[in-house]
Amino acid sequence: MAEFDVIVIGGGPGGYVCAIRCAQLGLKTACVEGRESLGGTCLNVGCIPSKALLHATHELHEAEHNFAKMGLKGKSPSVDWKQMQAYKQEVIDGNTKGIEFLFKKNKVTWLKGWGSIPAAGQVKVGDDVHTAKNIIIASGSEPSSLPGIEIDEKTVVTSTGALSLGKIPKTMVVIGAGVIGLEMGSVYARLGTEVTVVEYLDAITPGMDSEVAKNFQKILTKQGLKFVLGAAVQGVDTSGGKAKVNYKLNKDDSEATIEAETVLVATGRKPFTDGLGLEALGVELMPRGQIKTDGHWQTSVKGVYAIGDAIQGPMLAHKAEDEGMAVAEVVAGKHGHVNYDVIPGVIYTTPEVSSVGKTEDALKQEGVKYKVGKFSFMGNGRAKAVFQSDGFVKLIVDENDRILGCHIIGPGAGDLIHEVCVAMEFGASAEDLALTCHAHPTFSEAVREAALACGDGAIHA
Ligand code: NAI
């Protein structure tokens, strides 16, 4: 048993960042993590391994589709799935060991095991009960399935199983056209799997700017993904060896079945709070299972805080990290703040898709007057040189030219969006962006051109 100023429960991006910041602020800090390695879902079975597979299969796509055009001739690479998995594991290990190093450097104690909170001020790990002035729950989320579907992580998998399939399937049905479905669907489509995405709504990527979503679907269709939209999956039958996915079309209630070797269930995630003892402790939950917190991330129990996927808001690693840093400031007696209006979202397909702030659809609904400046990557020299001129930057400003949102589909979209995030944090206008010199030739010129399009017009349009 030991005494700490802060014990953070969970070593994912929310928890480990929070623990490091607490230690940097002079607090005696421990972080409880039950996995064999730190980093949570993100580093072990989420963001990082999926990016490794997206990178490897993107390179394969380049070799198969674009090398010959550039005069790079010869045999295309063949896929060694075992080696690709080993590369993915190396990327995971490099990252998770990095967090261990940061814990040592910052003197954060890793309490190995699964934690629970027997009482305010106490955290139990194994047989040991440690005390802490502040407890921060960063226990993350887990995949949520649908009734009528049994996950075995072999034939019917979540994102976790999809990252480590025994072999590359010939056919795959992805249930849900959200971020996970499209990223993992892209990976397998590039590996030669016939991928069909079944989505309940009439459009892919719910919440995304509808013009971007339509464009994105067209591009993914060109890449070989098939879509069945407006279809509610009713269940998956695995009794005959292959999986049979049964769905009902919303428009006429007609039913249909698709067979596939593998089914990826990507219908969202839910807060993971099992085993923490929250009910006995009296921590209030929200109707969908999230831990209820106040404006300073404190739960209904004094001295117990919660952040990340376990509370409300988008389930994004960077949102959790920001909350982790902010709550560390709060428990250290400083002013922690997160600007929830400027949290970017990125889908790491090719092309990448990113967004921040308001969509046109939301502004229309709210009755806000706005102006759009759009610029196609067709007019961007660098994008043309790398075969990625599909897509555009769409900047949305209010009547006074103040930036309200930005939506990008195109090369490097996940990095480009941050220029707009900084501009929004500073309350900048599109003109501010337009008057900022952008190096040539870069993809970022497309952001400047979209800003110019909000005023007197883009140059290369
Ligand atoms: P999601 O919420 O993004 O998408 C789930 C989709 O499933 C929705 O489009 C929904 O309409 C559909 N759906 C639900 N029930 C259905 C049914 N019965 N039949 C057909 N379709 C149905 O969830 P996803 O993709 O599983 O991701 C989970 C979380 O992880 C999200 O919050 C996401 O933001 C996060 N994530 C973020 C990543 C990133 O930032 N790049 C990468 C991976 C995950």
Residues whose N, C-alpha, C, O or C-beta is under 5 A from the ligand:
A	BS01	NAI	L146 I175 G176 A177 G178 V179 I180 G181 V198 E199 Y200 L201 P206 A231 A232 V233 A266 T267 G268 R269 M315 V346 I347 Y348
